[in-house]
Amino acid sequence: MPPKKQKSVVPLMLRLPADLHRTLARDAEKKGHSLNSEIIERLNKPILLEEETQKFQRLAEQAATSAINQTLKMVDFSGSPKKATSKQGDKS
């Protein structure tokens, strides 16, 4: 089996309140991983959430822009709405 690629890591000395340390250590033990992994996981969650939120906002803005553009194509700026046309062609 090939050796795992090492990600670049930076050592960090961190001081935590004792209560927070106990909580993190307990949660790490419950999940079966190290305290270090627990801290990294928790630090990453808000970052990943922010990235997903930004993606969603971009998609929502694109959808809103598209809807506005479609609506504008249907509106006659003299004040009267245009008749919506069928793509298959109406035989009325």
PDB file with one MODEL, atoms N, CA, C and O in Angstrom:
MODEL        1
ATOM      1  N   MET A   1       0.858  -1.176   0.000  1.00  0.00           N
ATOM      2  CA  MET A   1       0.000   0.000   0.000  1.00  0.00           C
ATOM      3  C   MET A   1       0.904   1.239   0.000  1.00  0.00           C
ATOM      4  O   MET A   1       1.828   1.331   0.808  1.00  0.00           O
ATOM      5  N   PRO A   2       0.635   2.205  -0.919  1.00  0.00           N
ATOM      6  CA  PRO A   2       1.476   3.401  -0.955  1.00  0.00           C
ATOM      7  C   PRO A   2       1.270   4.261   0.292  1.00  0.00           C
ATOM      8  O   PRO A   2       0.178   4.283   0.860  1.00  0.00           O
ATOM      9  N   PRO A   3       2.315   4.963   0.713  1.00  0.00           N
ATOM     10  CA  PRO A   3       2.168   5.815   1.901  1.00  0.00           C
ATOM     11  C   PRO A   3       1.194   6.961   1.631  1.00  0.00           C
ATOM     12  O   PRO A   3       1.072   7.441   0.503  1.00  0.00           O
ATOM     13  N   LYS A   4       0.501   7.391   2.699  1.00  0.00           N
ATOM     14  CA  LYS A   4      -0.439   8.506   2.580  1.00  0.00           C
ATOM     15  C   LYS A   4       0.320   9.792   2.305  1.00  0.00           C
ATOM     16  O   LYS A   4       1.416  10.013   2.821  1.00  0.00           O
ATOM     17  N   LYS A   5      -0.292  10.642   1.473  1.00  0.00           N
ATOM     18  CA  LYS A   5       0.297  11.951   1.242  1.00  0.00           C
ATOM     19  C   LYS A   5       0.095  12.796   2.488  1.00  0.00           C
ATOM     20  O   LYS A   5      -1.003  12.846   3.041  1.00  0.00           O
ATOM     21  N   GLN A   6       1.140  13.450   2.921  1.00  0.00           N
ATOM     22  CA  GLN A   6       1.034  14.342   4.078  1.00  0.00           C
ATOM     23  C   GLN A   6       0.552  15.702   3.614  1.00  0.00           C
ATOM     24  O   GLN A   6       1.118  16.281   2.687  1.00  0.00           O
ATOM     25  N   LYS A   7      -0.475  16.210   4.244  1.00  0.00           N
ATOM     26  CA  LYS A   7      -0.911  17.571   3.972  1.00  0.00           C
ATOM     27  C   LYS A   7       0.015  18.504   4.737  1.00  0.00           C
ATOM     28  O   LYS A   7       0.617  18.130   5.744  1.00  0.00           O
ATOM     29  N   SER A   8       0.107  19.691   4.247  1.00  0.00           N
ATOM     30  CA  SER A   8       0.917  20.676   4.943  1.00  0.00           C
ATOM     31  C   SER A   8       0.220  21.054   6.249  1.00  0.00           C
ATOM     32  O   SER A   8      -0.943  21.455   6.243  1.00  0.00           O
ATOM     33  N   VAL A   9       0.919  20.929   7.345  1.00  0.00           N
ATOM     34  CA  VAL A   9       0.357  21.275   8.646  1.00  0.00           C
ATOM     35  C   VAL A   9       1.285  22.250   9.355  1.00  0.00           C
ATOM     36  O   VAL A   9       2.499  22.247   9.147  1.00  0.00           O
ATOM     37  N   VAL A  10       0.697  23.065  10.179  1.00  0.00           N
ATOM     38  CA  VAL A  10       1.444  24.044  10.959  1.00  0.00           C
ATOM     39  C   VAL A  10       1.160  23.774  12.427  1.00  0.00           C
ATOM     40  O   VAL A  10       0.002  23.786  12.844  1.00  0.00           O
ATOM     41  N   PRO A  11       2.203  23.530  13.219  1.00  0.00           N
ATOM     42  CA  PRO A  11       1.974  23.317  14.646  1.00  0.00           C
ATOM     43  C   PRO A  11       1.426  24.597  15.291  1.00  0.00           C
ATOM     44  O   PRO A  11       1.795  25.710  14.916  1.00  0.00           O
ATOM     45  N   LEU A  12       0.546  24.407  16.261  1.00  0.00           N
ATOM     46  CA  LEU A  12      -0.055  25.555  16.930  1.00  0.00           C
ATOM     47  C   LEU A  12      -0.196  25.251  18.415  1.00  0.00           C
ATOM     48  O   LEU A  12      -0.799  24.250  18.801  1.00  0.00           O
ATOM     49  N   MET A  13       0.362  26.120  19.235  1.00  0.00           N
ATOM     50  CA  MET A  13       0.191  25.994  20.683  1.00  0.00           C
ATOM     51  C   MET A  13      -1.067  26.783  21.024  1.00  0.00           C
ATOM     52  O   MET A  13      -1.180  27.962  20.689  1.00  0.00           O
ATOM     53  N   LEU A  14      -2.004  26.129  21.688  1.00  0.00           N
ATOM     54  CA  LEU A  14      -3.295  26.750  21.941  1.00  0.00           C
ATOM     55  C   LEU A  14      -3.654  26.616  23.411  1.00  0.00           C
ATOM     56  O   LEU A  14      -3.520  25.540  23.993  1.00  0.00           O
ATOM     57  N   ARG A  15      -4.101  27.687  23.999  1.00  0.00           N
ATOM     58  CA  ARG A  15      -4.573  27.654  25.386  1.00  0.00           C
ATOM     59  C   ARG A  15      -6.092  27.668  25.366  1.00  0.00           C
ATOM     60  O   ARG A  15      -6.712  28.527  24.738  1.00  0.00           O
ATOM     61  N   LEU A  16      -6.680  26.707  26.060  1.00  0.00           N
ATOM     62  CA  LEU A  16      -8.132  26.596  26.115  1.00  0.00           C
ATOM     63  C   LEU A  16      -8.600  26.635  27.561  1.00  0.00           C
ATOM     64  O   LEU A  16      -7.901  26.174  28.463  1.00  0.00           O
ATOM     65  N   PRO A  17      -9.786  27.190  27.772  1.00  0.00           N
ATOM     66  CA  PRO A  17     -10.380  27.051  29.105  1.00  0.00           C
ATOM     67  C   PRO A  17     -10.585  25.558  29.390  1.00  0.00           C
ATOM     68  O   PRO A  17     -10.900  24.786  28.484  1.00  0.00           O
ATOM     69  N   ALA A  18     -10.406  25.164  30.641  1.00  0.00           N
ATOM     70  CA  ALA A  18     -10.491  23.752  31.033  1.00  0.00           C
ATOM     71  C   ALA A  18     -11.833  23.125  30.644  1.00  0.00           C
ATOM     72  O   ALA A  18     -11.871  21.986  30.179  1.00  0.00           O
ATOM     73  N   ASP A  19     -12.929  23.858  30.830  1.00  0.00           N
ATOM     74  CA  ASP A  19     -14.251  23.323  30.486  1.00  0.00           C
ATOM     75  C   ASP A  19     -14.352  23.019  28.990  1.00  0.00           C
ATOM     76  O   ASP A  19     -14.883  21.980  28.597  1.00  0.00           O
ATOM     77  N   LEU A  20     -13.846  23.919  28.170  1.00  0.00           N
ATOM     78  CA  LEU A  20     -13.879  23.715  26.723  1.00  0.00           C
ATOM     79  C   LEU A  20     -13.014  22.518  26.334  1.00  0.00           C
ATOM     80  O   LEU A  20     -13.402  21.716  25.485  1.00  0.00           O
ATOM     81  N   HIS A  21     -11.851  22.403  26.952  1.00  0.00           N
ATOM     82  CA  HIS A  21     -10.979  21.267  26.679  1.00  0.00           C
ATOM     83  C   HIS A  21     -11.669  19.961  27.023  1.00  0.00           C
ATOM     84  O   HIS A  21     -11.601  19.007  26.248  1.00  0.00           O
ATOM     85  N   ARG A  22     -12.329  19.897  28.163  1.00  0.00           N
ATOM     86  CA  ARG A  22     -13.038  18.677  28.566  1.00  0.00           C
ATOM     87  C   ARG A  22     -14.150  18.334  27.569  1.00  0.00           C
ATOM     88  O   ARG A  22     -14.322  17.178  27.184  1.00  0.00           O
ATOM     89  N   THR A  23     -14.886  19.344  27.169  1.00  0.00           N
ATOM     90  CA  THR A  23     -15.981  19.116  26.215  1.00  0.00           C
ATOM     91  C   THR A  23     -15.446  18.593  24.887  1.00  0.00           C
ATOM     92  O   THR A  23     -15.975  17.628  24.336  1.00  0.00           O
ATOM     93  N   LEU A  24     -14.406  19.225  24.381  1.00  0.00           N
ATOM     94  CA  LEU A  24     -13.828  18.796  23.108  1.00  0.00           C
ATOM     95  C   LEU A  24     -13.245  17.389  23.209  1.00  0.00           C
ATOM     96  O   LEU A  24     -13.446  16.565  22.317  1.00  0.00           O
ATOM     97  N   ALA A  25     -12.529  17.118  24.282  1.00  0.00           N
ATOM     98  CA  ALA A  25     -11.926  15.796  24.482  1.00  0.00           C
ATOM     99  C   ALA A  25     -13.006  14.722  24.587  1.00  0.00           C
ATOM    100  O   ALA A  25     -12.868  13.647  24.004  1.00  0.00           O
ATOM    101  N   ARG A  26     -14.077  15.006  25.325  1.00  0.00           N
ATOM    102  CA  ARG A  26     -15.181  14.048  25.477  1.00  0.00           C
ATOM    103  C   ARG A  26     -15.840  13.774  24.123  1.00  0.00           C
ATOM    104  O   ARG A  26     -16.109  12.623  23.782  1.00  0.00           O
ATOM    105  N   ASP A  27     -16.096  14.826  23.361  1.00  0.00           N
ATOM    106  CA  ASP A  27     -16.732  14.664  22.057  1.00  0.00           C
ATOM    107  C   ASP A  27     -15.828  13.908  21.085  1.00  0.00           C
ATOM    108  O   ASP A  27     -16.303  13.095  20.293  1.00  0.00           O
ATOM    109  N   ALA A  28     -14.533  14.178  21.149  1.00  0.00           N
ATOM    110  CA  ALA A  28     -13.579  13.466  20.293  1.00  0.00           C
ATOM    111  C   ALA A  28     -13.584  11.974  20.633  1.00  0.00           C
ATOM    112  O   ALA A  28     -13.571  11.127  19.739  1.00  0.00           O
ATOM    113  N   GLU A  29     -13.601  11.663  21.915  1.00  0.00           N
ATOM    114  CA  GLU A  29     -13.604  10.258  22.347  1.00  0.00           C
ATOM    115  C   GLU A  29     -14.870   9.553  21.876  1.00  0.00           C
ATOM    116  O   GLU A  29     -14.813   8.412  21.417  1.00  0.00           O
ATOM    117  N   LYS A  30     -16.012  10.227  21.988  1.00  0.00           N
ATOM    118  CA  LYS A  30     -17.284   9.646  21.531  1.00  0.00           C
ATOM    119  C   LYS A  30     -17.238   9.315  20.042  1.00  0.00           C
ATOM    120  O   LYS A  30     -17.791   8.307  19.602  1.00  0.00           O
ATOM    121  N   LYS A  31     -16.574  10.177  19.271  1.00  0.00           N
ATOM    122  CA  LYS A  31     -16.489   9.982  17.815  1.00  0.00           C
ATOM    123  C   LYS A  31     -15.340   9.060  17.422  1.00  0.00           C
ATOM    124  O   LYS A  31     -15.220   8.662  16.263  1.00  0.00           O
ATOM    125  N   GLY A  32     -14.510   8.729  18.384  1.00  0.00           N
ATOM    126  CA  GLY A  32     -13.408   7.823  18.103  1.00  0.00           C
ATOM    127  C   GLY A  32     -12.250   8.456  17.354  1.00  0.00           C
ATOM    128  O   GLY A  32     -11.540   7.782  16.607  1.00  0.00           O
ATOM    129  N   HIS A  33     -12.060   9.753  17.555  1.00  0.00           N
ATOM    130  CA  HIS A  33     -10.900  10.370  16.942  1.00  0.00           C
ATOM    131  C   HIS A  33     -10.173  11.275  17.935  1.00  0.00           C
ATOM    132  O   HIS A  33     -10.609  11.432  19.075  1.00  0.00           O
ATOM    133  N   SER A  34      -9.075  11.860  17.501  1.00  0.00           N
ATOM    134  CA  SER A  34      -8.229  12.634  18.408  1.00  0.00           C
ATOM    135  C   SER A  34      -8.823  14.008  18.719  1.00  0.00           C
ATOM    136  O   SER A  34      -9.694  14.512  18.011  1.00  0.00           O
ATOM    137  N   LEU A  35      -8.324  14.581  19.787  1.00  0.00           N
ATOM    138  CA  LEU A  35      -8.710  15.946  20.146  1.00  0.00           C
ATOM    139  C   LEU A  35      -8.347  16.902  19.020  1.00  0.00           C
ATOM    140  O   LEU A  35      -9.120  17.801  18.689  1.00  0.00           O
ATOM    141  N   ASN A  36      -7.174  16.708  18.434  1.00  0.00           N
ATOM    142  CA  ASN A  36      -6.738  17.555  17.323  1.00  0.00           C
ATOM    143  C   ASN A  36      -7.739  17.488  16.164  1.00  0.00           C
ATOM    144  O   ASN A  36      -8.115  18.517  15.603  1.00  0.00           O
ATOM    145  N   SER A  37      -8.166  16.274  15.811  1.00  0.00           N
ATOM    146  CA  SER A  37      -9.140  16.103  14.729  1.00  0.00           C
ATOM    147  C   SER A  37     -10.467  16.779  15.055  1.00  0.00           C
ATOM    148  O   SER A  37     -11.100  17.381  14.187  1.00  0.00           O
ATOM    149  N   GLU A  38     -10.877  16.674  16.312  1.00  0.00           N
ATOM    150  CA  GLU A  38     -12.131  17.312  16.737  1.00  0.00           C
ATOM    151  C   GLU A  38     -12.057  18.824  16.581  1.00  0.00           C
ATOM    152  O   GLU A  38     -12.998  19.448  16.091  1.00  0.00           O
ATOM    153  N   ILE A  39     -10.953  19.404  16.991  1.00  0.00           N
ATOM    154  CA  ILE A  39     -10.788  20.860  16.888  1.00  0.00           C
ATOM    155  C   ILE A  39     -10.774  21.286  15.423  1.00  0.00           C
ATOM    156  O   ILE A  39     -11.417  22.269  15.057  1.00  0.00           O
ATOM    157  N   ILE A  40     -10.046  20.553  14.586  1.00  0.00           N
ATOM    158  CA  ILE A  40      -9.986  20.886  13.155  1.00  0.00           C
ATOM    159  C   ILE A  40     -11.366  20.770  12.527  1.00  0.00           C
ATOM    160  O   ILE A  40     -11.771  21.637  11.753  1.00  0.00           O
ATOM    161  N   GLU A  41     -12.094  19.702  12.855  1.00  0.00           N
ATOM    162  CA  GLU A  41     -13.445  19.517  12.319  1.00  0.00           C
ATOM    163  C   GLU A  41     -14.342  20.699  12.691  1.00  0.00           C
ATOM    164  O   GLU A  41     -15.068  21.232  11.853  1.00  0.00           O
ATOM    165  N   ARG A  42     -14.280  21.088  13.943  1.00  0.00           N
ATOM    166  CA  ARG A  42     -15.133  22.193  14.402  1.00  0.00           C
ATOM    167  C   ARG A  42     -14.724  23.538  13.804  1.00  0.00           C
ATOM    168  O   ARG A  42     -15.575  24.389  13.548  1.00  0.00           O
ATOM    169  N   LEU A  43     -13.458  23.725  13.588  1.00  0.00           N
ATOM    170  CA  LEU A  43     -13.013  24.966  12.964  1.00  0.00           C
ATOM    171  C   LEU A  43     -13.420  25.023  11.491  1.00  0.00           C
ATOM    172  O   LEU A  43     -13.712  26.097  10.964  1.00  0.00           O
ATOM    173  N   ASN A  44     -13.438  23.871  10.834  1.00  0.00           N
ATOM    174  CA  ASN A  44     -13.790  23.825   9.418  1.00  0.00           C
ATOM    175  C   ASN A  44     -15.275  24.011   9.152  1.00  0.00           C
ATOM    176  O   ASN A  44     -15.641  24.547   8.105  1.00  0.00           O
ATOM    177  N   LYS A  45     -16.139  23.588  10.061  1.00  0.00           N
ATOM    178  CA  LYS A  45     -17.586  23.639   9.823  1.00  0.00           C
ATOM    179  C   LYS A  45     -18.083  25.031   9.422  1.00  0.00           C
ATOM    180  O   LYS A  45     -18.765  25.148   8.404  1.00  0.00           O
ATOM    181  N   PRO A  46     -17.771  26.093  10.177  1.00  0.00           N
ATOM    182  CA  PRO A  46     -18.294  27.396   9.774  1.00  0.00           C
ATOM    183  C   PRO A  46     -17.705  27.880   8.443  1.00  0.00           C
ATOM    184  O   PRO A  46     -18.373  28.594   7.695  1.00  0.00           O
ATOM    185  N   ILE A  47     -16.485  27.502   8.151  1.00  0.00           N
ATOM    186  CA  ILE A  47     -15.859  27.899   6.894  1.00  0.00           C
ATOM    187  C   ILE A  47     -16.579  27.224   5.733  1.00  0.00           C
ATOM    188  O   ILE A  47     -16.903  27.874   4.739  1.00  0.00           O
ATOM    189  N   LEU A  48     -16.829  25.926   5.856  1.00  0.00           N
ATOM    190  CA  LEU A  48     -17.535  25.201   4.808  1.00  0.00           C
ATOM    191  C   LEU A  48     -18.967  25.705   4.659  1.00  0.00           C
ATOM    192  O   LEU A  48     -19.477  25.821   3.545  1.00  0.00           O
ATOM    193  N   LEU A  49     -19.610  26.003   5.783  1.00  0.00           N
ATOM    194  CA  LEU A  49     -20.967  26.527   5.743  1.00  0.00           C
ATOM    195  C   LEU A  49     -21.006  27.870   5.022  1.00  0.00           C
ATOM    196  O   LEU A  49     -21.908  28.121   4.223  1.00  0.00           O
ATOM    197  N   GLU A  50     -20.038  28.725   5.300  1.00  0.00           N
ATOM    198  CA  GLU A  50     -19.981  30.026   4.635  1.00  0.00           C
ATOM    199  C   GLU A  50     -19.791  29.861   3.129  1.00  0.00           C
ATOM    200  O   GLU A  50     -20.423  30.570   2.345  1.00  0.00           O
ATOM    201  N   GLU A  51     -18.927  28.932   2.718  1.00  0.00           N
ATOM    202  CA  GLU A  51     -18.711  28.680   1.290  1.00  0.00           C
ATOM    203  C   GLU A  51     -19.998  28.200   0.625  1.00  0.00           C
ATOM    204  O   GLU A  51     -20.340  28.659  -0.465  1.00  0.00           O
ATOM    205  N   GLU A  52     -20.715  27.278   1.274  1.00  0.00           N
ATOM    206  CA  GLU A  52     -21.972  26.774   0.727  1.00  0.00           C
ATOM    207  C   GLU A  52     -23.027  27.880   0.664  1.00  0.00           C
ATOM    208  O   GLU A  52     -23.796  27.960  -0.294  1.00  0.00           O
ATOM    209  N   THR A  53     -23.057  28.725   1.683  1.00  0.00           N
ATOM    210  CA  THR A  53     -24.005  29.844   1.704  1.00  0.00           C
ATOM    211  C   THR A  53     -23.729  30.796   0.541  1.00  0.00           C
ATOM    212  O   THR A  53     -24.659  31.261  -0.118  1.00  0.00           O
ATOM    213  N   GLN A  54     -22.465  31.083   0.292  1.00  0.00           N
ATOM    214  CA  GLN A  54     -22.101  31.962  -0.817  1.00  0.00           C
ATOM    215  C   GLN A  54     -22.501  31.360  -2.159  1.00  0.00           C
ATOM    216  O   GLN A  54     -22.982  32.072  -3.040  1.00  0.00           O
ATOM    217  N   LYS A  55     -22.303  30.043  -2.322  1.00  0.00           N
ATOM    218  CA  LYS A  55     -22.723  29.373  -3.561  1.00  0.00           C
ATOM    219  C   LYS A  55     -24.228  29.498  -3.737  1.00  0.00           C
ATOM    220  O   LYS A  55     -24.708  29.810  -4.827  1.00  0.00           O
ATOM    221  N   PHE A  56     -24.981  29.251  -2.652  1.00  0.00           N
ATOM    222  CA  PHE A  56     -26.435  29.333  -2.708  1.00  0.00           C
ATOM    223  C   PHE A  56     -26.884  30.748  -3.063  1.00  0.00           C
ATOM    224  O   PHE A  56     -27.805  30.926  -3.860  1.00  0.00           O
ATOM    225  N   GLN A  57     -26.235  31.757  -2.474  1.00  0.00           N
ATOM    226  CA  GLN A  57     -26.593  33.146  -2.772  1.00  0.00           C
ATOM    227  C   GLN A  57     -26.355  33.468  -4.240  1.00  0.00           C
ATOM    228  O   GLN A  57     -27.173  34.138  -4.871  1.00  0.00           O
ATOM    229  N   ARG A  58     -25.223  32.988  -4.793  1.00  0.00           N
ATOM    230  CA  ARG A  58     -24.951  33.225  -6.219  1.00  0.00           C
ATOM    231  C   ARG A  58     -26.015  32.571  -7.092  1.00  0.00           C
ATOM    232  O   ARG A  58     -26.489  33.173  -8.055  1.00  0.00           O
ATOM    233  N   LEU A  59     -26.393  31.331  -6.752  1.00  0.00           N
ATOM    234  CA  LEU A  59     -27.430  30.643  -7.525  1.00  0.00           C
ATOM    235  C   LEU A  59     -28.774  31.366  -7.415  1.00  0.00           C
ATOM    236  O   LEU A  59     -29.492  31.496  -8.407  1.00  0.00           O
ATOM    237  N   ALA A  60     -29.109  31.830  -6.226  1.00  0.00           N
ATOM    238  CA  ALA A  60     -30.363  32.557  -6.027  1.00  0.00           C
ATOM    239  C   ALA A  60     -30.372  33.853  -6.821  1.00  0.00           C
ATOM    240  O   ALA A  60     -31.389  34.210  -7.415  1.00  0.00           O
ATOM    241  N   GLU A  61     -29.247  34.559  -6.837  1.00  0.00           N
ATOM    242  CA  GLU A  61     -29.147  35.799  -7.610  1.00  0.00           C
ATOM    243  C   GLU A  61     -29.291  35.520  -9.101  1.00  0.00           C
ATOM    244  O   GLU A  61     -29.954  36.273  -9.814  1.00  0.00           O
ATOM    245  N   GLN A  62     -28.671  34.440  -9.577  1.00  0.00           N
ATOM    246  CA  GLN A  62     -28.794  34.088 -10.989  1.00  0.00           C
ATOM    247  C   GLN A  62     -30.232  33.739 -11.343  1.00  0.00           C
ATOM    248  O   GLN A  62     -30.734  34.138 -12.394  1.00  0.00           O
ATOM    249  N   ALA A  63     -30.895  32.989 -10.459  1.00  0.00           N
ATOM    250  CA  ALA A  63     -32.288  32.615 -10.704  1.00  0.00           C
ATOM    251  C   ALA A  63     -33.190  33.849 -10.699  1.00  0.00           C
ATOM    252  O   ALA A  63     -34.097  33.961 -11.523  1.00  0.00           O
ATOM    253  N   ALA A  64     -32.940  34.773  -9.771  1.00  0.00           N
ATOM    254  CA  ALA A  64     -33.746  35.991  -9.705  1.00  0.00           C
ATOM    255  C   ALA A  64     -33.527  36.843 -10.957  1.00  0.00           C
ATOM    256  O   ALA A  64     -34.484  37.378 -11.517  1.00  0.00           O
ATOM    257  N   THR A  65     -32.291  36.969 -11.389  1.00  0.00           N
ATOM    258  CA  THR A  65     -31.989  37.744 -12.591  1.00  0.00           C
ATOM    259  C   THR A  65     -32.669  37.132 -13.807  1.00  0.00           C
ATOM    260  O   THR A  65     -33.229  37.846 -14.638  1.00  0.00           O
ATOM    261  N   SER A  66     -32.618  35.811 -13.906  1.00  0.00           N
ATOM    262  CA  SER A  66     -33.263  35.120 -15.017  1.00  0.00           C
ATOM    263  C   SER A  66     -34.777  35.352 -14.997  1.00  0.00           C
ATOM    264  O   SER A  66     -35.383  35.620 -16.035  1.00  0.00           O
ATOM    265  N   ALA A  67     -35.379  35.249 -13.817  1.00  0.00           N
ATOM    266  CA  ALA A  67     -36.828  35.452 -13.692  1.00  0.00           C
ATOM    267  C   ALA A  67     -37.207  36.887 -14.062  1.00  0.00           C
ATOM    268  O   ALA A  67     -38.213  37.116 -14.734  1.00  0.00           O
ATOM    269  N   ILE A  68     -36.407  37.836 -13.624  1.00  0.00           N
ATOM    270  CA  ILE A  68     -36.674  39.244 -13.961  1.00  0.00           C
ATOM    271  C   ILE A  68     -36.564  39.450 -15.465  1.00  0.00           C
ATOM    272  O   ILE A  68     -37.414  40.103 -16.071  1.00  0.00           O
ATOM    273  N   ASN A  69     -35.529  38.899 -16.061  1.00  0.00           N
ATOM    274  CA  ASN A  69     -35.353  39.048 -17.509  1.00  0.00           C
ATOM    275  C   ASN A  69     -36.504  38.420 -18.273  1.00  0.00           C
ATOM    276  O   ASN A  69     -36.968  38.993 -19.259  1.00  0.00           O
ATOM    277  N   GLN A  70     -36.979  37.251 -17.841  1.00  0.00           N
ATOM    278  CA  GLN A  70     -38.117  36.603 -18.496  1.00  0.00           C
ATOM    279  C   GLN A  70     -39.377  37.473 -18.354  1.00  0.00           C
ATOM    280  O   GLN A  70     -40.153  37.619 -19.298  1.00  0.00           O
ATOM    281  N   THR A  71     -39.559  38.038 -17.174  1.00  0.00           N
ATOM    282  CA  THR A  71     -40.720  38.899 -16.943  1.00  0.00           C
ATOM    283  C   THR A  71     -40.651  40.146 -17.817  1.00  0.00           C
ATOM    284  O   THR A  71     -41.654  40.560 -18.399  1.00  0.00           O
ATOM    285  N   LEU A  72     -39.476  40.735 -17.905  1.00  0.00           N
ATOM    286  CA  LEU A  72     -39.311  41.936 -18.726  1.00  0.00           C
ATOM    287  C   LEU A  72     -39.598  41.656 -20.200  1.00  0.00           C
ATOM    288  O   LEU A  72     -40.095  42.532 -20.908  1.00  0.00           O
ATOM    289  N   LYS A  73     -39.295  40.466 -20.663  1.00  0.00           N
ATOM    290  CA  LYS A  73     -39.579  40.108 -22.057  1.00  0.00           C
ATOM    291  C   LYS A  73     -41.080  40.044 -22.310  1.00  0.00           C
ATOM    292  O   LYS A  73     -41.535  40.226 -23.440  1.00  0.00           O
ATOM    293  N   MET A  74     -41.851  39.782 -21.245  1.00  0.00           N
ATOM    294  CA  MET A  74     -43.307  39.644 -21.388  1.00  0.00           C
ATOM    295  C   MET A  74     -44.049  40.962 -21.180  1.00  0.00           C
ATOM    296  O   MET A  74     -45.251  41.035 -21.435  1.00  0.00           O
ATOM    297  N   VAL A  75     -43.360  41.994 -20.726  1.00  0.00           N
ATOM    298  CA  VAL A  75     -44.032  43.254 -20.406  1.00  0.00           C
ATOM    299  C   VAL A  75     -43.814  44.264 -21.521  1.00  0.00           C
ATOM    300  O   VAL A  75     -42.695  44.485 -21.983  1.00  0.00           O
ATOM    301  N   ASP A  76     -44.913  44.867 -21.936  1.00  0.00           N
ATOM    302  CA  ASP A  76     -44.865  45.974 -22.897  1.00  0.00           C
ATOM    303  C   ASP A  76     -44.747  47.232 -22.056  1.00  0.00           C
ATOM    304  O   ASP A  76     -45.613  47.500 -21.223  1.00  0.00           O
ATOM    305  N   PHE A  77     -43.699  48.004 -22.256  1.00  0.00           N
ATOM    306  CA  PHE A  77     -43.449  49.153 -21.399  1.00  0.00           C
ATOM    307  C   PHE A  77     -44.422  50.302 -21.622  1.00  0.00           C
ATOM    308  O   PHE A  77     -44.294  51.347 -20.984  1.00  0.00           O
ATOM    309  N   SER A  78     -45.390  50.130 -22.514  1.00  0.00           N
ATOM    310  CA  SER A  78     -46.440  51.133 -22.641  1.00  0.00           C
ATOM    311  C   SER A  78     -47.482  50.941 -21.550  1.00  0.00           C
ATOM    312  O   SER A  78     -48.397  51.750 -21.398  1.00  0.00           O
ATOM    313  N   GLY A  79     -47.332  49.850 -20.787  1.00  0.00           N
ATOM    314  CA  GLY A  79     -48.226  49.631 -19.657  1.00  0.00           C
ATOM    315  C   GLY A  79     -49.116  48.429 -19.804  1.00  0.00           C
ATOM    316  O   GLY A  79     -49.651  47.944 -18.808  1.00  0.00           O
ATOM    317  N   SER A  80     -49.298  47.927 -21.009  1.00  0.00           N
ATOM    318  CA  SER A  80     -50.161  46.764 -21.163  1.00  0.00           C
ATOM    319  C   SER A  80     -49.306  45.501 -21.301  1.00  0.00           C
ATOM    320  O   SER A  80     -48.289  45.508 -21.994  1.00  0.00           O
ATOM    321  N   PRO A  81     -49.723  44.424 -20.639  1.00  0.00           N
ATOM    322  CA  PRO A  81     -48.930  43.197 -20.713  1.00  0.00           C
ATOM    323  C   PRO A  81     -49.004  42.559 -22.089  1.00  0.00           C
ATOM    324  O   PRO A  81     -50.032  42.624 -22.763  1.00  0.00           O
ATOM    325  N   LYS A  82     -47.913  41.947 -22.492  1.00  0.00           N
ATOM    326  CA  LYS A  82     -47.901  41.213 -23.759  1.00  0.00           C
ATOM    327  C   LYS A  82     -48.575  39.874 -23.540  1.00  0.00           C
ATOM    328  O   LYS A  82     -48.562  39.332 -22.434  1.00  0.00           O
ATOM    329  N   LYS A  83     -49.160  39.346 -24.594  1.00  0.00           N
ATOM    330  CA  LYS A  83     -49.771  38.024 -24.502  1.00  0.00           C
ATOM    331  C   LYS A  83     -48.657  36.992 -24.489  1.00  0.00           C
ATOM    332  O   LYS A  83     -47.756  37.032 -25.327  1.00  0.00           O
ATOM    333  N   ALA A  84     -48.715  36.079 -23.547  1.00  0.00           N
ATOM    334  CA  ALA A  84     -47.719  35.012 -23.477  1.00  0.00           C
ATOM    335  C   ALA A  84     -47.904  34.119 -24.689  1.00  0.00           C
ATOM    336  O   ALA A  84     -49.029  33.765 -25.041  1.00  0.00           O
ATOM    337  N   THR A  85     -46.805  33.757 -25.325  1.00  0.00           N
ATOM    338  CA  THR A  85     -46.889  32.912 -26.508  1.00  0.00           C
ATOM    339  C   THR A  85     -46.515  31.487 -26.142  1.00  0.00           C
ATOM    340  O   THR A  85     -45.659  31.238 -25.293  1.00  0.00           O
ATOM    341  N   SER A  86     -47.175  30.580 -26.803  1.00  0.00           N
ATOM    342  CA  SER A  86     -46.885  29.169 -26.584  1.00  0.00           C
ATOM    343  C   SER A  86     -45.735  28.769 -27.486  1.00  0.00           C
ATOM    344  O   SER A  86     -45.649  29.235 -28.622  1.00  0.00           O
ATOM    345  N   LYS A  87     -44.869  27.932 -27.010  1.00  0.00           N
ATOM    346  CA  LYS A  87     -43.733  27.468 -27.801  1.00  0.00           C
ATOM    347  C   LYS A  87     -44.200  26.517 -28.901  1.00  0.00           C
ATOM    348  O   LYS A  87     -43.522  26.376 -29.919  1.00  0.00           O
ATOM    349  N   GLN A  88     -45.351  25.862 -28.710  1.00  0.00           N
ATOM    350  CA  GLN A  88     -45.855  24.931 -29.707  1.00  0.00           C
ATOM    351  C   GLN A  88     -46.736  25.644 -30.724  1.00  0.00           C
ATOM    352  O   GLN A  88     -47.104  25.069 -31.748  1.00  0.00           O
ATOM    353  N   GLY A  89     -47.067  26.880 -30.442  1.00  0.00           N
ATOM    354  CA  GLY A  89     -47.906  27.649 -31.361  1.00  0.00           C
ATOM    355  C   GLY A  89     -49.370  27.424 -31.078  1.00  0.00           C
ATOM    356  O   GLY A  89     -49.855  26.294 -31.131  1.00  0.00           O
ATOM    357  N   ASP A  90     -50.074  28.494 -30.778  1.00  0.00           N
ATOM    358  CA  ASP A  90     -51.515  28.413 -30.504  1.00  0.00           C
ATOM    359  C   ASP A  90     -52.270  28.388 -31.809  1.00  0.00           C
ATOM    360  O   ASP A  90     -51.867  29.058 -32.759  1.00  0.00           O
ATOM    361  N   LYS A  91     -53.348  27.641 -31.889  1.00  0.00           N
ATOM    362  CA  LYS A  91     -54.205  27.608 -33.065  1.00  0.00           C
ATOM    363  C   LYS A  91     -55.528  28.283 -32.753  1.00  0.00           C
ATOM    364  O   LYS A  91     -56.564  27.875 -33.279  1.00  0.00           O
ATOM    365  N   SER A  92     -55.517  29.321 -31.896  1.00  0.00           N
ATOM    366  CA  SER A  92     -56.753  29.993 -31.509  1.00  0.00           C
ATOM    367  C   SER A  92     -57.142  30.989 -32.532  1.00  0.00           C
ATOM    368  O   SER A  92     -58.163  31.661 -32.383  1.00  0.00           O
TER     369      SER A  92
ENDMDL
END
